[in-house]
Amino acid sequence: MSASRTPPAAVTDTPDDQTTPAASKGGILRPPYRALTIGIVALVLLVAFEGMAVGTAMPVAVKDLDGLAFYAWGFSGFMTASMFATVISGELCDRLGPRIPFVVGTVLFGAGLLVAGGAPTMTLFVLGRMIQGLGGGAVVVTLYVIVGRAFPAQLRPRVFAAISSAWVLPSLIGPVIAGTVTEHFTWRLVFLGLVPLTLLPLALVIPSLSGLPTVEPSAARSGRKRRALGAAVGIGLLQYAGQERTWWSLLLVVVGVATLVLSLPRLLPPGTLRFARGLPAVVGMRGIFAGAFFGWQSFVPLMLVEHRGLSTTIAGLTLSLGSFGWTAGSWWQSRPSLRATRPSLVRAGAVFVTCAIGVWMFIVLPFVPAWLAVISCMLGGLGMGLATASLSVLVLGYSRPEEHGAAGAAAQMADSFGNVALVGLGGVIFATLHGHASPGVVYGSIYAVMIAVAAGGIVLSRQVRADTNTVRPND
């Protein structure tokens, strides 16, 4: 792709130009793209495995380091640093290209693994997690920019499908491997064992970045670092509140939301909070889907174990099987023969997620078969796969190459805000009602909120159609 000052072609609601034979023949594993695709997937596998495994190793690590009081900071510290790095990396990508942010992000992620894995105190462990967050946040945004510059529009749905699929294996075996290593060896290997693996993505991706098309750098925007820090702190507070799930978590939620209100809007495309048609609505919908889905999923194992009396293994397996639905949806949206438009795929995804969560209003009833939980999780995953991959394609399609970094960062910010805000709200509801109401009322109230958010996504999905002012640079 080339960036010129001539007016670019307007985006239409066609089936994404996926059917162009010249661009799609051979797919993302043909010689021009093979090493880059494998490197991207390898990096996502690494980040996903760490994300899935850390929850298993954290309780043992905290006990070993005598840091139970700082348990939640192991997660919220990562999230805070990640969100700050997301904005900074997006700006650097648009100004300098993705090469430097990619290298720095990957190195920081590996350095964070080293610090956390070798930490003698809980303070250094949290610091390691924050360094991991800086690296992970930087890398995720660079992947958007790399996909936008290295792959033609017809192949981008397949790349995002591959990225989504890379989360399946870690979700299935990550906690098991982490648990085995922690139990029979040491929790430190869960972190230190991944450090050498960071070399593979670097070796595969860096050579491919030298041949990327150049674009005219975007201008630096004043105040973004300050706002990025404010938004990161706000999101970190919301996640901390969701982890604690105590009555005073409501105060943290209020402070976190207030901080975000002051910082987040200027980091998102104008009109995002009112879901203006085009890119703003696409970014906003990322938050809708992440909030509804993960707000629901966070209380799936707890409800199955505490209320329905199932084992933790079965509860975890229910979530893991749901990841197959996500993969199926991602690959479905990437089929070259697919005739549906991206907005229709987003709408279908919202319907699937809403219906999936709606089933849990019945699963809370003791006489309803528990096996419905597996089907609903797979249905919800299918909807997420269809919608989130399609929204990622639209993020690139609705923004200029020199703005892919900022657009990708905005999408990640919306994801994280929706995720932690709804998980935090669910935690407040749980802490408020648990012990004072029946389990059916407690979990039913949480699921009702998530259903309302997902149903709102059905209505708002019409806004992701191309605006008359939305443009796509010539490929």
C-alpha positions as CSV (number, residue, x, y, z in Angstrom):
1,M,0.0,0.0,0.0
2,S,1.1,3.5,-0.6
3,A,0.1,6.7,1.0
4,S,-0.5,9.5,-1.3
5,R,-2.2,12.9,-1.0
6,T,-4.7,12.0,-3.6
7,P,-8.2,11.3,-2.3
8,P,-8.5,7.6,-1.5
9,A,-11.3,5.3,-2.5
10,A,-14.3,5.3,-0.3
11,V,-15.2,2.2,1.7
12,T,-18.3,0.3,0.7
13,D,-20.3,-2.4,2.5
14,T,-19.4,-5.0,0.0
15,P,-18.2,-8.4,1.1
16,D,-14.7,-6.9,1.8
17,D,-13.3,-7.6,-1.6
18,Q,-12.4,-11.0,-0.3
19,T,-13.0,-12.8,-3.5
20,T,-10.3,-11.2,-5.6
21,P,-8.4,-14.2,-7.0
22,A,-5.1,-12.6,-7.5
23,A,-4.8,-11.5,-3.9
24,S,-6.2,-14.5,-2.2
25,K,-4.6,-17.3,-4.2
26,G,-2.2,-19.3,-2.1
27,G,-3.3,-17.6,1.1
28,I,-1.2,-16.3,4.0
29,L,1.2,-19.2,4.0
30,R,2.5,-18.6,0.4
31,P,6.2,-17.6,0.2
32,P,5.8,-13.8,0.4
33,Y,3.9,-14.1,3.7
34,R,4.9,-17.4,5.2
35,A,7.6,-16.4,7.6
36,L,5.7,-13.3,8.7
37,T,2.5,-15.2,9.3
38,I,4.3,-17.9,11.3
39,G,6.2,-15.3,13.3
40,I,3.0,-13.4,14.1
41,V,1.2,-16.6,15.2
42,A,4.2,-17.7,17.2
43,L,4.2,-14.4,19.1
44,V,0.5,-14.6,19.8
45,L,0.9,-18.2,21.0
46,L,3.6,-17.0,23.4
47,V,1.5,-14.1,24.8
48,A,-1.6,-16.3,25.0
49,F,0.2,-19.1,26.8
50,E,1.6,-16.7,29.3
51,G,-1.9,-15.1,29.8
52,M,-3.6,-18.4,30.3
53,A,-0.8,-19.9,32.5
54,V,-0.2,-17.0,34.9
55,G,-3.5,-17.5,36.6
56,T,-2.5,-21.0,37.6
57,A,0.9,-20.1,38.8
58,M,0.0,-16.8,40.6
59,P,-1.5,-18.3,43.8
60,V,1.7,-20.4,44.4
61,A,4.0,-17.5,43.5
62,V,2.2,-15.1,45.9
63,K,2.4,-17.7,48.7
64,D,6.1,-18.3,48.0
65,L,6.8,-14.6,48.0
66,D,4.6,-13.9,51.0
67,G,2.6,-11.3,49.0
68,L,-1.0,-12.3,49.3
69,A,-2.0,-8.7,50.0
70,F,-0.6,-7.7,46.6
71,Y,-2.2,-10.6,44.7
72,A,-4.5,-8.5,42.6
73,W,-1.7,-6.1,41.6
74,G,-0.1,-9.0,39.7
75,F,-3.0,-8.6,37.3
76,S,-3.9,-4.9,37.5
77,G,-0.2,-3.9,37.2
78,F,0.1,-5.8,34.0
79,M,-3.1,-4.2,32.6
80,T,-2.2,-0.7,33.6
81,A,1.3,-0.9,32.0
82,S,-0.2,-2.7,28.9
83,M,-2.8,0.1,28.3
84,F,-0.2,2.8,28.6
85,A,2.1,1.0,26.2
86,T,-0.8,0.5,23.8
87,V,-1.2,4.2,23.2
88,I,2.5,5.0,23.1
89,S,3.2,2.1,20.7
90,G,0.4,3.2,18.4
91,E,1.8,6.7,18.1
92,L,5.3,5.4,17.5
93,C,4.1,3.0,14.8
94,D,2.4,5.8,13.0
95,R,5.5,8.0,13.2
96,L,8.3,5.6,12.8
97,G,6.8,2.4,11.4
98,P,6.2,-0.9,13.3
99,R,9.8,-2.2,13.3
100,I,11.2,-0.5,16.4
101,P,8.0,-0.8,18.5
102,F,7.8,-4.5,17.6
103,V,11.4,-5.2,18.7
104,V,11.2,-3.1,21.8
105,G,7.9,-4.6,22.8
106,T,9.1,-8.2,22.3
107,V,12.3,-7.6,24.2
108,L,10.4,-5.9,27.1
109,F,8.0,-8.9,27.2
110,G,10.9,-11.2,27.6
111,A,12.6,-9.0,30.1
112,G,9.4,-9.0,32.2
113,L,9.3,-12.7,32.2
114,L,12.9,-12.8,33.5
115,V,12.2,-10.3,36.3
116,A,8.9,-12.0,37.4
117,G,10.4,-15.5,37.2
118,G,13.5,-14.6,39.2
119,A,11.8,-12.1,41.6
120,P,12.9,-12.7,45.3
121,T,10.1,-10.4,46.5
122,M,6.5,-9.6,45.6
123,T,7.5,-6.0,44.8
124,L,9.9,-7.2,42.1
125,F,7.3,-9.8,40.9
126,V,4.7,-7.0,40.3
127,L,7.4,-5.0,38.6
128,G,8.1,-7.9,36.3
129,R,4.4,-8.2,35.5
130,M,4.3,-4.5,34.6
131,I,7.3,-4.8,32.3
132,Q,5.5,-7.7,30.7
133,G,2.5,-5.5,30.3
134,L,4.6,-2.8,28.6
135,G,5.9,-5.3,26.1
136,G,2.6,-7.1,25.5
137,G,0.7,-3.8,25.0
138,A,3.3,-2.5,22.5
139,V,3.4,-5.8,20.5
140,V,-0.4,-6.1,20.1
141,V,-0.6,-2.7,18.4
142,T,2.3,-3.4,16.1
143,L,0.6,-6.5,14.9
144,Y,-2.3,-4.3,13.6
145,V,0.1,-2.1,11.8
146,I,2.1,-5.0,10.3
147,V,-1.1,-6.7,9.1
148,G,-2.3,-3.5,7.6
149,R,0.9,-2.8,5.7
150,A,2.2,-6.3,4.8
151,F,-1.0,-8.0,3.8
152,P,-3.5,-7.0,1.1
153,A,-7.1,-6.3,2.2
154,Q,-8.3,-9.6,0.8
155,L,-5.9,-11.6,3.1
156,R,-6.5,-9.7,6.3
157,P,-9.5,-11.7,7.4
158,R,-7.4,-14.8,7.2
159,V,-4.6,-13.3,9.2
160,F,-7.0,-12.3,12.0
161,A,-8.5,-15.8,11.9
162,A,-5.0,-17.3,12.4
163,I,-4.4,-14.9,15.3
164,S,-7.7,-15.9,16.9
165,S,-6.9,-19.6,16.4
166,A,-3.5,-19.1,18.1
167,W,-5.4,-18.6,21.4
168,V,-7.1,-22.1,21.3
169,L,-4.1,-24.3,22.1
170,P,-2.9,-22.1,25.1
171,S,-6.4,-22.0,26.5
172,L,-6.6,-25.8,26.4
173,I,-3.2,-26.8,27.6
174,G,-1.8,-23.6,29.2
175,P,-3.3,-24.0,32.7
176,V,-2.6,-27.7,32.6
177,I,1.1,-27.3,31.8
178,A,1.5,-24.4,34.2
179,G,-0.2,-26.4,37.0
180,T,2.1,-29.4,36.3
181,V,5.3,-27.4,36.1
182,T,4.3,-25.5,39.3
183,E,3.4,-28.6,41.2
184,H,6.4,-30.8,40.2
185,F,9.1,-28.2,39.6
186,T,8.6,-24.5,40.4
187,W,6.3,-21.7,39.4
188,R,9.3,-19.7,38.2
189,L,9.6,-22.0,35.2
190,V,6.2,-20.8,34.0
191,F,7.8,-17.5,33.3
192,L,11.5,-18.3,32.8
193,G,10.7,-21.2,30.4
194,L,9.1,-18.8,27.9
195,V,12.0,-16.4,27.6
196,P,14.0,-18.4,25.0
197,L,10.8,-18.7,22.9
198,T,10.7,-14.9,22.3
199,L,13.6,-15.3,19.9
200,L,11.6,-17.1,17.3
201,P,9.1,-14.3,16.5
202,L,12.0,-11.9,16.3
203,A,13.9,-14.1,13.9
204,L,10.9,-14.6,11.6
205,V,9.2,-11.1,11.7
206,I,12.1,-8.7,11.7
207,P,13.4,-9.6,8.2
208,S,9.9,-9.2,6.8
209,L,9.5,-5.7,8.2
210,S,12.3,-4.3,6.1
211,G,10.3,-4.6,3.0
212,L,7.1,-3.0,4.2
213,P,5.7,-0.1,2.2
214,T,6.5,3.3,3.6
215,V,3.9,5.8,4.5
216,E,4.0,9.4,5.4
217,P,4.4,9.7,9.2
218,S,1.5,11.1,11.1
219,A,2.1,14.1,13.3
220,A,2.6,13.7,17.0
221,R,-0.5,14.7,19.1
222,S,0.0,16.7,22.3
223,G,-1.2,15.4,25.6
224,R,-1.6,11.8,24.5
225,K,1.0,10.4,26.9
226,R,-0.7,12.2,29.9
227,R,-4.1,10.9,28.8
228,A,-2.7,7.4,28.1
229,L,-1.3,7.3,31.7
230,G,-4.7,8.5,33.1
231,A,-6.6,5.9,31.1
232,A,-4.2,3.2,32.1
233,V,-4.5,4.0,35.8
234,G,-8.3,4.1,35.4
235,I,-8.4,0.7,33.7
236,G,-6.0,-0.7,36.3
237,L,-8.3,0.5,39.2
238,L,-11.3,-1.1,37.5
239,Q,-9.5,-4.4,37.1
240,Y,-8.2,-4.3,40.7
241,A,-11.8,-3.7,41.9
242,G,-13.0,-6.7,39.8
243,Q,-10.3,-8.9,41.4
244,E,-11.0,-7.9,44.9
245,R,-14.9,-8.2,44.7
246,T,-15.5,-6.4,48.1
247,W,-18.0,-3.8,49.0
248,W,-15.4,-1.0,48.9
249,S,-14.6,-2.0,45.3
250,L,-17.4,0.3,44.4
251,L,-15.2,3.3,45.4
252,L,-12.4,2.0,43.2
253,V,-14.9,1.7,40.3
254,V,-16.1,5.3,40.8
255,V,-12.5,6.6,40.8
256,G,-11.5,4.5,37.9
257,V,-14.5,5.5,35.8
258,A,-13.9,9.2,36.7
259,T,-10.3,8.9,35.6
260,L,-11.3,7.3,32.3
261,V,-14.0,9.9,31.6
262,L,-11.3,12.6,31.8
263,S,-8.7,10.7,29.7
264,L,-10.2,8.1,27.4
265,P,-12.4,10.1,25.0
266,R,-9.4,12.0,23.5
267,L,-7.6,8.7,22.9
268,L,-10.5,7.3,20.8
269,P,-11.8,8.4,17.4
270,P,-14.1,11.4,17.7
271,G,-17.7,10.2,18.2
272,T,-16.8,6.8,19.7
273,L,-18.8,7.2,22.9
274,R,-21.9,8.0,20.8
275,F,-21.2,5.3,18.3
276,A,-20.9,7.6,15.3
277,R,-21.1,5.7,12.1
278,G,-17.9,4.2,10.7
279,L,-14.6,3.9,12.6
280,P,-16.0,5.3,15.9
281,A,-18.7,2.7,16.0
282,V,-16.3,0.0,15.1
283,V,-14.0,0.9,18.0
284,G,-17.0,1.3,20.3
285,M,-18.4,-2.1,19.4
286,R,-15.1,-3.7,20.4
287,G,-15.8,-2.5,23.9
288,I,-19.4,-3.8,23.7
289,F,-18.4,-7.3,22.7
290,A,-15.4,-7.5,25.2
291,G,-17.5,-6.2,28.1
292,A,-20.6,-8.5,27.6
293,F,-18.6,-11.6,26.7
294,F,-15.9,-11.5,29.4
295,G,-18.2,-10.0,32.0
296,W,-20.3,-13.2,31.5
297,Q,-17.4,-15.6,31.2
298,S,-15.8,-14.4,34.4
299,F,-18.7,-15.8,36.4
300,V,-19.2,-19.0,34.5
301,P,-16.8,-21.2,36.5
302,L,-17.8,-19.7,39.8
303,M,-21.5,-20.3,39.2
304,L,-20.9,-23.9,37.9
305,V,-18.8,-24.8,40.9
306,E,-20.6,-22.9,43.7
307,H,-24.2,-23.1,42.6
308,R,-24.4,-26.2,40.3
309,G,-21.9,-28.3,42.2
310,L,-19.7,-29.2,39.3
311,S,-16.0,-29.8,39.6
312,T,-13.5,-27.1,38.8
313,T,-12.2,-29.4,36.0
314,I,-15.6,-29.5,34.3
315,A,-16.1,-25.8,34.8
316,G,-12.7,-25.0,33.2
317,L,-13.4,-27.5,30.4
318,T,-16.6,-25.6,29.6
319,L,-14.7,-22.4,29.0
320,S,-12.0,-24.2,27.0
321,L,-14.6,-25.8,24.7
322,G,-16.0,-22.4,24.1
323,S,-12.7,-21.4,22.5
324,F,-13.4,-23.8,19.7
325,G,-16.5,-21.8,18.9
326,W,-14.4,-18.6,18.7
327,T,-12.0,-20.3,16.3
328,A,-14.9,-21.6,14.1
329,G,-16.4,-18.1,13.9
330,S,-13.0,-16.5,13.0
331,W,-12.4,-19.0,10.2
332,W,-16.0,-18.6,9.0
333,Q,-15.6,-14.9,8.5
334,S,-12.3,-15.5,6.6
335,R,-13.7,-17.8,3.9
336,P,-13.0,-16.3,0.4
337,S,-16.4,-17.5,-0.8
338,L,-18.3,-15.7,2.0
339,R,-20.8,-13.2,0.5
340,A,-21.9,-11.5,3.8
341,T,-20.8,-8.0,4.5
342,R,-18.8,-7.1,7.6
343,P,-21.7,-5.2,9.3
344,S,-23.9,-8.2,8.8
345,L,-21.3,-10.5,10.4
346,V,-20.9,-8.1,13.4
347,R,-24.7,-8.1,13.8
348,A,-24.9,-11.9,13.6
349,G,-22.1,-12.1,16.2
350,A,-24.0,-9.8,18.6
351,V,-27.1,-12.0,18.2
352,F,-25.1,-15.2,19.0
353,V,-23.5,-13.7,22.1
354,T,-26.8,-12.3,23.4
355,C,-28.5,-15.7,22.9
356,A,-25.6,-17.5,24.5
357,I,-25.7,-15.4,27.7
358,G,-29.5,-15.6,27.7
359,V,-29.3,-19.3,28.1
360,W,-27.5,-18.8,31.4
361,M,-30.6,-17.2,32.9
362,F,-32.0,-20.8,32.7
363,I,-28.8,-22.6,33.7
364,V,-28.9,-21.0,37.1
365,L,-32.1,-23.1,37.7
366,P,-31.1,-26.4,39.3
367,F,-33.4,-28.5,37.1
368,V,-32.0,-27.3,33.8
369,P,-29.4,-29.7,32.3
370,A,-25.9,-28.4,33.0
371,W,-24.6,-29.6,29.6
372,L,-26.4,-26.6,28.1
373,A,-23.5,-24.6,29.5
374,V,-21.1,-26.1,27.0
375,I,-23.4,-25.4,24.0
376,S,-24.0,-21.8,25.1
377,C,-20.2,-21.2,25.6
378,M,-19.5,-22.5,22.1
379,L,-22.3,-20.3,20.7
380,G,-21.0,-17.3,22.4
381,G,-17.5,-18.1,21.2
382,L,-18.8,-18.4,17.6
383,G,-20.4,-14.9,17.9
384,M,-17.1,-13.4,19.2
385,G,-15.1,-15.1,16.5
386,L,-17.4,-13.7,13.8
387,A,-17.6,-10.2,15.2
388,T,-14.2,-9.4,16.6
389,A,-12.3,-10.6,13.6
390,S,-14.7,-8.6,11.3
391,L,-14.2,-5.5,13.5
392,S,-10.4,-5.9,13.3
393,V,-10.7,-5.9,9.5
394,L,-12.9,-2.8,9.6
395,V,-10.4,-1.0,11.9
396,L,-7.8,-1.3,9.2
397,G,-10.2,-0.7,6.3
398,Y,-11.7,2.5,7.8
399,S,-8.3,4.1,8.7
400,R,-5.4,5.4,6.6
401,P,-2.1,3.5,6.8
402,E,-0.4,6.3,8.7
403,E,-3.2,6.0,11.3
404,H,-3.3,2.2,11.7
405,G,-1.3,2.5,14.9
406,A,-3.7,4.9,16.5
407,A,-6.7,3.0,15.3
408,G,-5.3,-0.3,16.6
409,A,-4.5,1.3,19.9
410,A,-8.0,2.7,20.2
411,A,-9.5,-0.7,19.5
412,Q,-7.4,-2.3,22.2
413,M,-8.3,0.5,24.6
414,A,-12.0,-0.1,24.0
415,D,-11.5,-3.9,24.4
416,S,-9.8,-3.4,27.8
417,F,-12.2,-0.8,29.0
418,G,-15.2,-2.9,28.1
419,N,-13.6,-6.0,29.7
420,V,-12.5,-4.6,33.0
421,A,-15.6,-2.3,33.4
422,L,-18.1,-5.1,33.0
423,V,-16.0,-7.6,35.0
424,G,-15.6,-5.0,37.7
425,L,-19.3,-4.2,37.7
426,G,-20.1,-7.9,37.9
427,G,-17.7,-8.2,40.9
428,V,-19.5,-5.3,42.6
429,I,-22.9,-7.0,42.0
430,F,-21.5,-10.3,43.3
431,A,-20.0,-8.7,46.5
432,T,-23.2,-6.8,47.2
433,L,-25.7,-9.6,46.8
434,H,-23.7,-12.7,47.7
435,G,-24.8,-13.9,51.1
436,H,-27.9,-11.7,51.0
437,A,-29.8,-13.3,48.1
438,S,-30.1,-16.7,46.5
439,P,-27.4,-17.8,44.0
440,G,-30.0,-17.6,41.2
441,V,-30.6,-14.0,42.0
442,V,-26.9,-13.2,42.3
443,Y,-25.8,-14.7,39.1
444,G,-29.0,-13.9,37.3
445,S,-28.5,-10.2,38.1
446,I,-25.0,-10.3,36.7
447,Y,-26.0,-12.1,33.5
448,A,-29.0,-9.7,33.0
449,V,-26.5,-6.8,32.8
450,M,-24.4,-8.6,30.3
451,I,-27.4,-9.6,28.2
452,A,-28.5,-5.9,28.1
453,V,-25.0,-4.9,26.9
454,A,-24.9,-7.6,24.2
455,A,-28.4,-6.7,23.1
456,G,-27.3,-3.1,22.8
457,G,-24.6,-4.4,20.4
458,I,-27.3,-5.8,18.1
459,V,-28.9,-2.4,17.9
460,L,-25.6,-0.5,17.5
461,S,-24.2,-2.9,14.9
462,R,-25.9,-0.9,12.2
463,Q,-23.5,1.9,12.9
464,V,-20.4,0.0,11.7
465,R,-21.4,0.6,8.1
466,A,-19.1,2.9,6.2
467,D,-19.7,6.5,6.8
468,T,-19.7,8.8,3.7
469,N,-16.5,10.4,5.1
470,T,-14.8,7.0,5.8
471,V,-12.0,6.3,3.5
472,R,-9.7,3.4,2.7
473,P,-6.3,4.1,1.1
474,N,-5.6,2.4,-2.2
475,D,-4.1,-1.0,-1.8
